[in-house]
Amino acid sequence: MKHPFKFTVILMCILSGPVMAKDIEISCDQDDSQNPRVLALAPSGAKRIKPHTLQVNWQAGKHLFKDKPPFDEPLSGRAWHYCTYNAQTRQHLILVEDEGMFSGELLNERTGKIIAAGKSVRVTNDLSLYFSIQQPSGFDGEEWKIFNAEGKVLWNGLSVAENNHSITAEYIEPRWSDNNQLQARHRCTINNPLSKTTTVTLEKVQNNYQWRPQIKCPRS
């Protein structure tokens, strides 16, 4: 007896190729981080116990994130905002605006451990490596970091390339590959009318990390 449906599924798999695993994204993309619906994302609860004190509970305790004065002044002081909870990693992401730096911290729901992160985080599927993005106010690019599950920073760099204080290239759409290598799209910013991009991979070469392939962009 023939099974046409089974044959169709097999054919579709052959034509489409292997299914690529997707990394895990945890991001502060909420319009209003103090909205009760946002705070309700925390499985053990999160709330403002004071106007400038955020309490985030984890399964065996709680942690207080306290703002630092001056309050309500742009690029001054420190302000904490609850962003989201990711069930795959069991991590809360809390945004911090600190003296013009937009960054964040991860709070582990199971252990209560906190590790420095960014306003956006991407995690490998085996949860062994984290990639974070920080945004300094007034800076055209972003600060990128790779750290392990214990919070140790393995690499840090920028999302732009400069030559004589002029930005010649930018890296966009960062993500983890299936074999836990950070990849991004490289785009020259000068004389690139079609905004052509090239996929590059961050590789360790003699104790230093480099984007490969290396691409030369024109100067201004």
DOBA-137189 format. One record per residue (C-alpha): x, y, z. Coordinates in steps of 0.001 Angstrom, whole numbers, padded with zeros to 6 digits, always signed. Example, Ala and Ser with C-alpha at 12.3 -4.5 7.8 and 13.67 -1.06 7.14 Angstrom:
BEGIN
+012300-004500+007800;+013670-001060+007140;
END
This chain:
BEGIN
+000000+000000+000000;+001391+003367-001014;+001463+006314+001361;+001291+009474-000806;+001161+011777+002235;+004347+010276+003703;+006087+010580+000354;+005039+014245+000080;+006454+015046+003518;+009773+013365+002677;+009950+015234-000627;+009267+018563+001075;+012068+017898+003581;+014495+017095+000775;+013597+020231-001154;+013635+022562+001821;+016841+021179+003361;+017548+020721+007068;+015614+022756+009596;+017938+025282+011215;+017775+025569+014979;+016858+029019+016245;+018652+030684+019117;+016760+032185+022043;+016088+035911+022170;+015277+037823+025362;+014645+041477+024669;+013424+044679+026304;+010925+045596+023623;+008023+046561+025863;+006515+050016+025292;+005617+050418+028962;+007733+048340+031321;+005610+049403+034317;+002363+048152+032781;+000772+045553+035107;+000648+043098+032186;+004433+043335+031847;+005035+042822+035559;+002628+039864+035457;+005082+038027+033176;+007219+037236+036227;+006149+033727+037350;+006864+034440+041024;+005757+038054+040862;+007240+041507+040267;+006077+044889+041531;+007073+048400+042521;+007120+048387+046292;+008192+052061+046241;+008266+054612+043400;+011979+053934+042905;+012299+050333+044089;+011498+047355+041873;+011018+043966+043532;+011403+040827+041420;+010682+037511+043084;+012327+034229+042202;+011144+030825+043351;+012955+030905+046707;+013410+034587+047403;+013326+038122+046052;+015677+040788+044770;+015337+044556+045034;+016479+046838+042227;+016813+050375+043607;+016941+053477+041438;+019672+056016+042064;+019086+059805+042122;+018776+062223+040511;+015393+060843+039429;+013566+061710+036205;+016511+063559+034698;+017716+062424+031252;+021097+060664+031223;+021435+060964+034990;+021082+058584+037890;+019984+054964+037558;+016540+053543+036787;+015423+049891+036721;+012553+048498+034633;+011178+044969+034432;+011285+043713+030824;+010263+040089+030477;+010685+036475+031562;+011953+033674+029334;+010719+030196+030246;+013351+028354+028169;+016270+029862+030073;+014270+030575+033260;+015726+034089+033271;+014158+037478+034012;+015549+040418+032044;+015622+043724+033907;+016537+046877+032006;+018758+049500+033599;+019326+053062+032402;+022564+054044+034118;+024073+057479+033415;+023135+057249+029736;+023959+053564+029281;+021019+051322+028361;+021884+047853+029627;+020355+045090+031738;+020745+042185+034116;+019489+038613+034091;+017939+037144+037220;+017724+033346+037387;+014261+032232+038491;+015572+028958+039935;+018750+030064+041733;+018317+033798+042241;+021722+034451+040656;+022196+037732+038804;+024545+038217+035867;+025242+041396+033916;+023700+041356+030465;+022218+044018+028183;+018966+045473+026914;+018788+042537+024525;+020188+039021+024935;+020543+036025+022617;+021242+032587+024069;+022545+029426+022416;+020122+026511+022396;+022247+024550+024874;+022186+027608+027216;+025988+027659+027434;+026670+031054+025837;+024975+034437+026021;+025290+037434+023703;+024206+040858+024948;+023701+044335+023528;+024253+047589+025421;+023474+051031+024015;+025508+054034+025182;+023559+057252+024744;+024835+059380+021885;+026924+056563+020383;+026128+055531+016816;+026856+051863+017508;+026220+049307+020218;+028468+047516+022683;+028369+043737+022206;+029474+041045+024650;+029665+037269+024816;+029613+035630+028241;+029111+032139+029598;+026329+030836+031837;+028317+031889+034915;+028518+035492+033718;+032211+035504+032725;+032812+037821+029762;+034563+035974+026917;+034529+038750+024304;+033436+042330+023910;+033354+044543+020862;+031348+047119+018921;+028652+046821+016299;+030572+049242+014068;+034034+049391+012526;+035944+052664+012477;+038867+054071+010531;+040349+057408+011647;+037266+058092+013794;+034973+057500+010831;+032503+054600+010802;+033192+052484+007715;+031038+049422+008454;+028332+048132+010742;+027276+044695+011950;+023568+043954+012032;+021226+041035+012795;+023509+039176+015256;+022552+035600+016119;+024006+032279+017197;+024682+029601+014597;+023863+025929+015140;+027455+025282+016284;+027451+028135+018842;+029330+030714+016803;+028195+034319+016717;+027243+035491+013241;+026127+038855+011890;+025568+040699+008639;+028431+043038+007687;+027537+046164+005743;+029859+048873+004469;+028486+052341+005200;+030312+054216+002431;+029777+053820-001326;+027334+050974-000847;+024195+052179-002669;+022529+048765-002613;+023346+048231+001084;+025004+044921+000237;+025652+042708+003252;+027879+039706+003880;+027490+037053+006578;+030486+037061+008905;+031388+034789+011816;+033246+035692+014985;+036172+033267+015259;+038925+032905+017841;+042371+033347+016285;+045407+033051+018599;+043513+034120+021731;+041849+036998+019877;+038421+037103+018256;+038066+038292+014672;+035196+038589+012231;+035735+036242+009291;+035864+036748+006394;+037642+040063+006830;+036097+042708+004591;+037707+046008+003614;+035354+048946+003198;+036157+052258+001480;+037006+055291+003574;+035065+058524+003496;
END
